[in-house]
């Protein structure tokens, strides 16, 4: 099991790393307005992949025990559940793709991608959703090789297809067409490993109805999560223009490195924390370990952010191309980094809600704080202009963190406020004392 855990973690890190480098290459080649167009297309691809599968994985897990007690056999019950999940995916994807097509008529900038590029965005987004669901189903069946094939190889084929197509024709449409073709070819190769293609036909409508009922609460959570990230490109495009979309897309891409580091560290610590809690160890001792871990994490993220901000102008000048357009955005980058640093406090509290089965409370916190964050973020942009984009991003992360701190108050946690604030100040040093 340890070997598979390392494979999952390593493959995810490699995939994110390659995607990060590919995005930087696109930013280097394309002029800001064209890169902004690419950012809108990428946000659409992510949105289709997100909303196509929204809540289905969680619903399967919630119903797995029920359908493992099938009147015929355990295997028959699971297969019917998986088959109903595939039909649910077909429904959610159809709605998502239809809404995406309608959205194109309201977002004039997106029309410039061209019909072929739009087809690439939609097909690649749909295939990402399919691959994600298949990976989850295979993981539930403990078929880890199939799960890795869907979660790693299909997205990797999309990255490779994008790189090849963009090399041949450096344009947004070619990039996403290549992505769609790459994923489609590998999906055809792996079609023999697809699960959920058969089940008890008579049972499927009822099971599908149960799945659909369970996914609705996740839609708003997914929407606000998307809007807080690349989905905000559409609002920025509407208020300002493609150049600002390009800047936001680039800075979110750089910021994703900090997010990746945070996720990796938490994937190591969280399982240990869960084991300690369930072992009935001393709560105060556990919280001391927690506070120490998240304190070190905050300082580590602050140091990494400071190094990035100090070296960003020099590195972008060295890389050349269109990247020089983003060299003087350290204040904006600091605000994004600060937003991710303050989420260290969120994760500290989140682990308590998860280990004590407070998932519904966590969902309510996300919904309420996201609604408040977005409601303030848009006026900030209208009042302050482009800098309001980044102040609003930080405000959203701050409100989200304060919300979960209130939700976790019953555990009287000793949060590392001083370390988090210190890390944010540390990250600001290259802005206060620039070297380039």
C-alpha positions as CSV (number, residue, x, y, z in Angstrom):
1,X,0.0,0.0,0.0
2,X,2.9,2.4,0.8
3,X,4.2,1.8,-2.8
4,X,0.8,2.8,-4.3
5,X,0.6,5.8,-2.0
6,X,4.0,7.0,-3.3
7,X,2.9,6.3,-6.9
8,X,-0.3,8.4,-6.4
9,X,1.6,11.3,-4.8
10,X,4.5,11.1,-7.3
11,X,2.3,11.0,-10.4
12,X,0.1,13.9,-9.2
13,X,3.2,16.0,-8.5
14,X,4.7,15.1,-11.9
15,X,1.5,16.0,-13.7
16,X,1.1,19.3,-11.9
17,X,4.8,20.1,-12.5
18,X,4.5,19.4,-16.3
19,X,1.3,21.4,-16.5
20,X,2.9,24.3,-14.7
21,X,5.9,24.3,-17.1
22,X,3.6,24.1,-20.1
23,X,1.5,27.0,-18.8
24,X,4.7,29.1,-18.4
25,X,5.8,28.2,-21.9
26,X,2.4,29.4,-23.3
27,X,2.8,32.6,-21.3
28,X,6.2,33.1,-22.8
29,X,5.0,32.6,-26.4
30,X,1.6,34.4,-26.4
31,X,1.1,38.1,-26.2
32,X,-0.8,39.1,-23.0
33,X,-4.2,39.5,-24.8
34,X,-3.8,36.0,-26.4
35,X,-2.6,34.5,-23.1
36,X,-5.7,36.1,-21.5
37,X,-7.8,34.3,-24.2
38,X,-5.9,31.1,-23.3
39,X,-6.8,31.7,-19.6
40,X,-10.5,31.9,-20.4
41,X,-10.3,28.7,-22.4
42,X,-8.4,27.0,-19.5
43,X,-11.0,28.2,-17.0
44,X,-13.7,26.7,-19.2
45,X,-11.9,23.4,-19.4
46,X,-11.4,23.3,-15.6
47,X,-15.1,24.2,-15.2
48,X,-16.4,21.4,-17.4
49,X,-14.2,18.9,-15.6
50,X,-15.3,20.2,-12.2
51,X,-19.1,20.5,-12.8
52,X,-19.3,17.4,-15.0
53,X,-18.3,15.2,-12.0
54,X,-19.6,17.4,-9.2
55,X,-20.6,15.4,-6.1
56,X,-20.7,12.0,-7.9
57,X,-17.6,10.6,-6.3
58,X,-18.9,11.6,-2.8
59,X,-22.3,10.2,-3.6
60,X,-20.8,6.8,-4.6
61,X,-18.8,6.6,-1.4
62,X,-21.9,7.4,0.6
63,X,-24.0,4.7,-1.1
64,X,-21.3,2.0,-1.4
65,X,-22.2,0.3,1.9
66,X,-25.9,0.2,1.0
67,X,-25.3,-1.4,-2.4
68,X,-22.7,-3.8,-1.1
69,X,-25.6,-5.5,0.7
70,X,-27.3,-6.3,-2.6
71,X,-30.1,-9.0,-2.8
72,X,-28.1,-11.0,-5.3
73,X,-24.4,-10.3,-4.5
74,X,-22.0,-7.7,-3.2
75,X,-20.4,-7.5,-6.7
76,X,-23.8,-7.0,-8.4
77,X,-24.7,-4.2,-6.1
78,X,-21.5,-2.3,-6.7
79,X,-21.7,-2.8,-10.4
80,X,-25.2,-1.4,-10.5
81,X,-24.0,1.6,-8.5
82,X,-21.1,2.2,-10.8
83,X,-23.3,1.9,-13.9
84,X,-25.8,4.4,-12.4
85,X,-22.9,6.7,-11.7
86,X,-21.8,6.6,-15.3
87,X,-25.3,7.5,-16.4
88,X,-25.3,10.4,-13.8
89,X,-22.1,11.6,-15.3
90,X,-23.7,11.6,-18.8
91,X,-26.5,13.8,-17.4
92,X,-24.3,16.3,-15.5
93,X,-21.8,16.5,-18.4
94,X,-24.6,17.2,-20.9
95,X,-26.0,20.0,-18.8
96,X,-22.5,21.4,-18.3
97,X,-21.6,21.3,-22.0
98,X,-24.9,22.9,-22.9
99,X,-24.4,25.8,-20.5
100,X,-20.8,26.2,-21.8
101,X,-22.1,26.6,-25.4
102,X,-24.6,29.1,-24.2
103,X,-21.9,31.0,-22.3
104,X,-19.9,31.5,-25.4
105,X,-22.5,33.7,-26.9
106,X,-22.3,36.0,-23.9
107,X,-18.5,36.1,-23.7
108,X,-17.4,37.7,-26.9
109,X,-13.7,37.2,-26.1
110,X,-14.1,33.5,-26.0
111,X,-15.4,33.4,-29.6
112,X,-11.9,34.2,-30.8
113,X,-10.8,30.7,-29.8
114,X,-12.6,29.4,-32.9
115,X,-14.9,26.5,-33.4
116,X,-12.1,23.9,-33.4
117,X,-10.6,25.3,-30.2
118,X,-13.9,25.4,-28.5
119,X,-14.5,21.7,-29.5
120,X,-11.1,20.9,-27.9
121,X,-11.9,22.7,-24.7
122,X,-15.2,20.9,-24.3
123,X,-13.9,17.4,-25.3
124,X,-10.8,17.7,-23.0
125,X,-13.0,18.9,-20.1
126,X,-15.4,16.1,-20.6
127,X,-12.7,13.5,-20.8
128,X,-11.1,14.8,-17.7
129,X,-14.4,14.3,-15.8
130,X,-14.7,10.8,-17.2
131,X,-11.1,9.9,-16.3
132,X,-11.6,11.3,-12.7
133,X,-14.7,9.2,-12.1
134,X,-13.2,6.1,-13.6
135,X,-10.1,6.5,-11.4
136,X,-12.2,6.8,-8.3
137,X,-14.3,3.7,-9.2
138,X,-11.1,1.7,-9.8
139,X,-9.7,2.9,-6.5
140,X,-12.8,1.7,-4.7
141,X,-12.3,-1.7,-6.3
142,X,-8.6,-1.5,-5.2
143,X,-7.6,-1.8,-8.9
144,X,-4.8,0.8,-8.4
145,X,-3.1,0.2,-11.7
146,X,-6.3,1.2,-13.6
147,X,-6.9,4.1,-11.2
148,X,-3.4,5.4,-12.0
149,X,-4.0,4.9,-15.7
150,X,-7.1,7.1,-15.6
151,X,-5.9,9.7,-13.1
152,X,-2.4,10.1,-14.5
153,X,-2.0,8.7,-18.0
154,X,-5.0,10.3,-19.6
155,X,-4.3,13.8,-18.3
156,X,-0.6,13.3,-19.2
157,X,-1.7,12.5,-22.8
158,X,-3.6,15.8,-22.7
159,X,-0.5,17.6,-21.7
160,X,1.5,15.9,-24.4
161,X,-1.1,16.6,-27.0
162,X,-1.2,20.2,-26.1
163,X,2.5,20.6,-26.2
164,X,2.8,18.9,-29.6
165,X,-0.1,20.9,-31.1
166,X,1.1,24.2,-29.6
167,X,4.6,23.6,-31.1
168,X,3.1,23.1,-34.5
169,X,0.7,26.0,-34.2
170,X,1.3,28.4,-31.3
171,X,-2.3,29.4,-30.7
172,X,-5.0,28.8,-28.1
173,X,-7.3,26.8,-30.4
174,X,-4.4,24.4,-31.3
175,X,-3.5,24.0,-27.7
176,X,-6.9,22.7,-26.6
177,X,-7.5,20.7,-29.7
178,X,-4.3,18.9,-29.0
179,X,-5.3,18.3,-25.5
180,X,-8.7,16.8,-26.5
181,X,-7.1,14.6,-29.1
182,X,-4.4,13.3,-26.8
183,X,-6.9,12.4,-24.1
184,X,-9.3,10.8,-26.6
185,X,-6.6,8.6,-28.1
186,X,-5.5,7.3,-24.7
187,X,-9.1,6.9,-23.5
188,X,-9.7,4.6,-26.5
189,X,-6.6,2.6,-25.6
190,X,-7.9,2.2,-22.1
191,X,-11.6,1.5,-22.9
192,X,-11.2,-2.1,-21.9
193,X,-10.6,-0.9,-18.3
194,X,-13.7,1.2,-18.2
195,X,-16.1,0.2,-15.3
196,X,-19.8,0.9,-14.9
197,X,-20.8,0.0,-18.4
198,X,-23.1,-2.8,-17.2
199,X,-25.5,-3.2,-14.4
200,X,-29.0,-4.3,-13.5
201,X,-31.0,-2.2,-16.0
202,X,-34.2,-2.2,-13.9
203,X,-32.4,-0.8,-10.9
204,X,-30.4,2.0,-12.6
205,X,-33.1,4.7,-12.8
206,X,-33.7,4.5,-9.0
207,X,-30.0,4.4,-8.1
208,X,-29.4,7.3,-10.5
209,X,-32.1,9.3,-8.8
210,X,-30.4,8.7,-5.4
211,X,-27.1,9.9,-6.8
212,X,-28.7,13.0,-8.3
213,X,-30.3,13.9,-5.0
214,X,-27.0,13.7,-3.2
215,X,-24.9,15.8,-5.6
216,X,-27.0,19.0,-5.4
217,X,-25.3,20.3,-2.2
218,X,-21.9,20.0,-3.8
219,X,-22.8,22.2,-6.8
220,X,-22.6,25.5,-4.9
221,X,-19.4,24.4,-3.2
222,X,-17.8,23.5,-6.5
223,X,-19.1,26.8,-8.1
224,X,-17.5,29.0,-5.4
225,X,-14.3,27.0,-5.5
226,X,-14.1,27.5,-9.3
227,X,-15.0,31.2,-9.0
228,X,-12.3,31.7,-6.4
229,X,-9.7,30.3,-8.8
230,X,-9.6,30.3,-12.6
231,X,-13.3,30.8,-12.9
232,X,-12.7,34.4,-11.8
233,X,-11.2,35.0,-15.2
234,X,-14.6,35.5,-16.7
235,X,-15.5,38.2,-14.2
236,X,-12.2,40.0,-14.7
237,X,-12.6,39.8,-18.5
238,X,-16.0,41.4,-18.1
239,X,-14.8,44.2,-15.9
240,X,-11.4,44.9,-17.3
241,X,-10.2,43.0,-20.3
242,X,-8.0,40.2,-21.6
243,X,-4.7,41.8,-20.5
244,X,-5.9,41.6,-16.8
245,X,-7.1,38.1,-17.4
246,X,-3.6,37.2,-18.6
247,X,-2.0,38.7,-15.5
248,X,-4.4,36.9,-13.2
249,X,-3.9,33.6,-15.0
250,X,-0.1,33.9,-14.8
251,X,-0.1,34.8,-11.1
252,X,-2.6,32.0,-10.2
253,X,-0.3,29.6,-12.1
254,X,2.7,30.8,-10.0
255,X,0.6,30.7,-6.8
256,X,-0.4,27.1,-7.6
257,X,3.2,26.0,-6.7
258,X,2.6,27.2,-3.1
259,X,-0.8,25.5,-3.1
260,X,0.9,22.3,-4.3
261,X,3.5,22.5,-1.5
262,X,0.7,23.0,1.1
263,X,-1.3,20.0,-0.2
264,X,1.8,17.8,-0.2
265,X,2.7,18.7,3.4
266,X,-0.9,18.1,4.6
267,X,-1.1,14.8,2.8
268,X,1.8,13.7,5.0
269,X,0.6,15.1,8.3
270,X,-3.2,14.6,8.1
271,X,-3.2,10.8,8.2
272,X,-0.9,10.9,11.2
273,X,-3.2,13.4,13.0
274,X,-6.2,11.1,12.3
275,X,-4.4,8.1,13.7
276,X,-3.4,10.0,16.8
277,X,-7.0,11.2,17.5
278,X,-8.4,7.7,17.0
279,X,-5.8,6.2,19.3
280,X,-7.2,8.3,22.2
281,X,-3.9,10.0,22.7
282,X,-3.7,13.1,24.9
283,X,-5.6,15.9,23.2
284,X,-3.3,18.6,24.5
285,X,-0.2,16.8,23.3
286,X,-1.8,16.3,19.8
287,X,-2.6,20.0,19.6
288,X,1.0,20.9,20.5
289,X,2.2,18.7,17.6
290,X,-0.4,20.3,15.4
291,X,0.6,23.8,16.3
292,X,4.3,23.0,15.8
293,X,3.7,21.4,12.4
294,X,1.5,24.3,11.1
295,X,3.9,26.9,12.5
296,X,6.8,25.4,10.6
297,X,4.6,25.1,7.5
298,X,3.7,28.8,7.7
299,X,7.3,29.9,8.0
300,X,8.4,27.5,5.2
301,X,5.7,28.9,2.8
302,X,6.7,32.4,3.8
303,X,10.3,31.7,3.0
304,X,9.4,30.1,-0.3
305,X,7.2,33.0,-1.3
306,X,9.9,35.5,-0.4
307,X,12.4,33.7,-2.6
308,X,9.9,33.6,-5.5
309,X,9.2,37.3,-5.1
310,X,12.9,38.2,-4.9
311,X,13.9,36.3,-7.9
312,X,10.8,36.7,-10.1
313,X,11.9,39.8,-12.1
314,X,15.4,38.3,-12.8
315,X,14.0,34.9,-13.7
316,X,11.3,36.3,-16.0
317,X,13.9,38.6,-17.7
318,X,16.2,35.6,-18.2
319,X,13.4,33.4,-19.6
320,X,12.5,36.2,-22.1
321,X,9.7,36.3,-24.5
322,X,6.3,37.7,-23.3
323,X,7.1,36.8,-19.7
324,X,8.7,40.2,-19.2
325,X,5.1,41.6,-19.2
326,X,4.6,40.1,-15.7
327,X,7.9,41.0,-14.0
328,X,6.6,44.0,-12.0
329,X,3.6,42.4,-10.4
330,X,5.2,41.5,-7.1
331,X,2.5,43.2,-5.0
332,X,-0.2,41.3,-6.7
333,X,1.8,38.0,-6.4
334,X,2.3,38.7,-2.6
335,X,-1.4,39.1,-2.1
336,X,-2.0,35.7,-3.7
337,X,0.8,34.1,-1.8
338,X,-0.5,35.6,1.5
339,X,-4.0,34.2,0.7
340,X,-2.5,30.7,0.5
341,X,-0.4,31.2,3.6
342,X,-3.4,32.2,5.7
343,X,-5.1,29.0,4.6
344,X,-2.7,27.1,6.9
345,X,-5.0,28.1,9.7
346,X,-7.9,26.7,7.7
347,X,-6.3,23.3,7.3
348,X,-5.5,23.2,11.0
349,X,-9.2,23.6,11.8
350,X,-10.4,21.5,8.9
351,X,-8.7,18.4,10.1
352,X,-10.7,18.5,13.3
353,X,-14.0,18.9,11.5
354,X,-13.1,15.9,9.2
355,X,-11.9,13.6,12.0
356,X,-15.0,14.2,14.1
357,X,-17.4,13.7,11.1
358,X,-18.5,17.3,10.8
359,X,-18.5,17.2,7.0
360,X,-21.9,19.0,6.7
361,X,-20.7,21.8,8.9
362,X,-17.6,22.1,6.8
363,X,-19.7,22.4,3.7
364,X,-21.9,25.1,5.2
365,X,-18.8,27.1,6.2
366,X,-17.5,26.9,2.7
367,X,-20.8,28.1,1.2
368,X,-21.4,31.0,3.7
369,X,-17.8,32.3,3.6
370,X,-17.5,31.9,-0.2
371,X,-20.8,33.9,-0.6
372,X,-19.5,36.7,1.6
373,X,-16.1,36.6,-0.1
374,X,-17.4,36.9,-3.6
375,X,-20.0,39.6,-2.5
376,X,-17.1,41.8,-1.2
377,X,-14.6,40.9,-4.0
378,X,-16.7,42.3,-6.9
379,X,-17.2,45.7,-5.2
380,X,-13.5,45.8,-4.5
381,X,-12.7,45.4,-8.2
382,X,-15.3,48.0,-9.1
383,X,-14.0,50.6,-6.6
384,X,-10.2,49.9,-6.7
385,X,-9.7,48.7,-10.3
386,X,-7.3,45.8,-11.1
387,X,-5.6,45.7,-7.7
388,X,-9.0,44.9,-6.3
389,X,-8.8,41.5,-8.0
390,X,-5.9,40.5,-5.7
391,X,-7.1,42.3,-2.6
392,X,-10.4,40.4,-3.1
393,X,-8.6,37.1,-3.5
394,X,-6.8,37.6,-0.2
395,X,-10.1,38.7,1.5
396,X,-11.8,35.6,0.3
397,X,-9.1,33.4,1.8
398,X,-9.2,35.4,5.1
399,X,-13.0,35.2,5.4
400,X,-12.9,31.4,4.7
401,X,-10.3,31.0,7.4
402,X,-12.2,33.0,10.0
403,X,-15.4,31.1,9.2
404,X,-13.8,27.7,9.9
405,X,-12.1,29.0,13.0
406,X,-15.5,30.0,14.4
407,X,-16.8,26.5,13.4
408,X,-14.0,24.8,15.2
409,X,-14.1,26.9,18.4
410,X,-15.4,24.0,20.5
411,X,-12.0,22.4,20.4
412,X,-10.2,25.5,21.8
413,X,-7.4,25.2,19.2
414,X,-4.1,27.1,19.8
415,X,-3.7,28.4,16.2
416,X,-0.3,29.6,15.0
417,X,-1.4,33.2,14.4
418,X,2.0,34.7,15.1
419,X,3.8,32.3,12.7
420,X,1.2,32.9,9.9
421,X,1.5,36.7,10.3
422,X,5.2,36.5,10.4
423,X,5.3,34.4,7.3
424,X,3.2,37.0,5.4
425,X,5.6,39.7,6.5
426,X,8.6,37.6,5.5
427,X,7.1,37.2,2.1
428,X,6.7,41.0,1.8
429,X,10.5,41.7,2.3
430,X,11.4,41.5,-1.4
431,X,8.7,44.2,-2.1
432,X,9.9,46.5,0.7
433,X,13.6,46.0,-0.2
434,X,13.7,44.9,-3.9
435,X,16.9,43.6,-5.4
436,X,15.8,43.9,-9.0
